[in-house]
Amino acid sequence: MNDSSRIDELEARVAFQEHSLNELSDALAEARAEITRHALLLTKVVEELKSARGAGVATSAADEPPPPHY
């Protein structure tokens, strides 16, 4: 294997690694954005649950009256 072919092979490997690294970086950024969206949604749900408890809405099955067939 001569020097030129070795350099070409190394350049190809570096290009592949750079491409893979960019794909991983994009996937990580997308995952972080999704985690942020989920955290905001969870915060909203928790706030709504707290306000429902404060409004007297039953939030547990034990708090609800029995069904009419009992």
CYANA upper distance limits for C-alpha pairs under 8 A (distance plus 0.5 A):
  1 MET  CA      5 SER  CA      7.00
  1 MET  CA      6 ARG  CA      7.22
  2 ASN  CA      6 ARG  CA      6.84
  3 ASP  CA      7 ILE  CA      6.60
  4 SER  CA      8 ASP  CA      6.68
  5 SER  CA      9 GLU  CA      6.59
  6 ARG  CA     10 LEU  CA      6.65
  7 ILE  CA     11 GLU  CA      6.55
  8 ASP  CA     12 ALA  CA      6.67
  9 GLU  CA     13 ARG  CA      6.73
 10 LEU  CA     14 VAL  CA      6.65
 11 GLU  CA     15 ALA  CA      6.61
 12 ALA  CA     16 PHE  CA      6.66
 13 ARG  CA     17 GLN  CA      6.63
 14 VAL  CA     18 GLU  CA      6.57
 15 ALA  CA     19 HIS  CA      6.68
 16 PHE  CA     20 SER  CA      6.63
 17 GLN  CA     21 LEU  CA      6.47
 18 GLU  CA     22 ASN  CA      6.67
 19 HIS  CA     23 GLU  CA      6.80
 20 SER  CA     24 LEU  CA      6.68
 21 LEU  CA     25 SER  CA      6.55
 22 ASN  CA     26 ASP  CA      6.66
 23 GLU  CA     27 ALA  CA      6.68
 24 LEU  CA     28 LEU  CA      6.57
 25 SER  CA     29 ALA  CA      6.69
 26 ASP  CA     30 GLU  CA      6.70
 27 ALA  CA     31 ALA  CA      6.62
 28 LEU  CA     32 ARG  CA      6.63
 29 ALA  CA     33 ALA  CA      6.73
 30 GLU  CA     34 GLU  CA      6.70
 31 ALA  CA     35 ILE  CA      6.64
 32 ARG  CA     36 THR  CA      6.71
 33 ALA  CA     37 ARG  CA      6.78
 34 GLU  CA     38 HIS  CA      6.65
 35 ILE  CA     39 ALA  CA      6.56
 36 THR  CA     40 LEU  CA      6.75
 37 ARG  CA     41 LEU  CA      6.69
 38 HIS  CA     42 LEU  CA      6.51
 39 ALA  CA     43 THR  CA      6.64
 40 LEU  CA     44 LYS  CA      6.76
 41 LEU  CA     45 VAL  CA      6.72
 42 LEU  CA     46 VAL  CA      6.64
 43 THR  CA     47 GLU  CA      6.70
 44 LYS  CA     48 GLU  CA      6.69
 45 VAL  CA     49 LEU  CA      6.61
 46 VAL  CA     50 LYS  CA      6.66
 47 GLU  CA     51 SER  CA      6.71
 48 GLU  CA     52 ALA  CA      6.56
 49 LEU  CA     53 ARG  CA      6.70
 49 LEU  CA     59 THR  CA      8.23
 50 LYS  CA     54 GLY  CA      6.79
 51 SER  CA     55 ALA  CA      6.66
 52 ALA  CA     56 GLY  CA      7.01
 52 ALA  CA     57 VAL  CA      5.85
 52 ALA  CA     58 ALA  CA      8.32
 52 ALA  CA     59 THR  CA      8.05
 53 ARG  CA     57 VAL  CA      5.99
 53 ARG  CA     58 ALA  CA      7.29
 53 ARG  CA     59 THR  CA      7.03
 58 ALA  CA     63 ASP  CA      6.14
 58 ALA  CA     64 GLU  CA      6.56
 59 THR  CA     63 ASP  CA      7.59
 60 SER  CA     64 GLU  CA      7.44
 66 PRO  CA     70 TYR  CA      7.26
